[in-house]
Amino acid sequence: MIRSMTAYASAESSGPLGTLACEVRTVNHRYLEQSPRLPDELRAFEPLLREIVSRRLSRGKVDVTVRLRGEDRSDALEVNHTLLARLAELHLDMAARFPGLQAQSTELLRFPGVLKQPEVDRDALQKAFSDALEEALDALTATREREGAKLAALIAERLDGIEKIVAEVRTMMPDIRTGLRTRLETRLADIKQPADPGRLEQELVLQITRADVDEELDRLDAHIAEARRVLGLDEPVGRRLDFLMQEFNREANTLGSKAVDTRSTNAAVELKVLIEQMREQVQNIE
């Protein structure tokens, strides 16, 4: 299944600290690059997030944002009366020594450890975190696959076009060879002096050899077959397709350099256009 590297998805899950909202956005990238953004309460789960994303995605720049909408837990606050009493004693002692010293009750409550909240069920919090992330990644993958199917169709269409051009060039090659012989004979006739028939044949063979593109056409056919096979694989194929685009370009360039006829020159240009269109689509494939 071909997957695009560009997609967006979100999901929510309820946990002991409230509702976790997870957003995942991916764009093109040569490798897998993760950029997680987590609230302080969930910072410890970053290694888990990276592990899950690495398991689900292989390429792309991945931005993961998790937000926490906390519930009102004020009724669960507890006061450490022992610590508060000790702080009150210290205040009285200091006030006796420094008559002008004053302390507000709110300041005492802000002292670390005076107000406590019940321990959070870490396992439940981690499950809520994982559930939100996995659900978002499920939706992201579905979107990437839908976009990937469109990309695969576009690439398959260009492959059909390349195959058609290759077949046309094969068909025109006998005529091109005949044209080479005719042009060579015409040039020799213009010289108006006898030409060695053996020399004529040698020159003709040399020019035909230089213009021979059968090997390039065979390789283009092989690349077309390989690209179609790769499009049907159930794994990330972006890098493989990218390499194939380089091979397509190499053969098209050679075909253009050997062109001795406007028809073969135009065919090489059309090939490069189709290959470039494919390359642009391949850059977005995982």
Summary of the structure (lengths in Angstrom):
residues: 286
radius of gyration: 35.8
end to end distance: 10.1
largest distance: 130.6
contacts: 819
relative contact order: 0.14
helix: 65%
strand: 15%
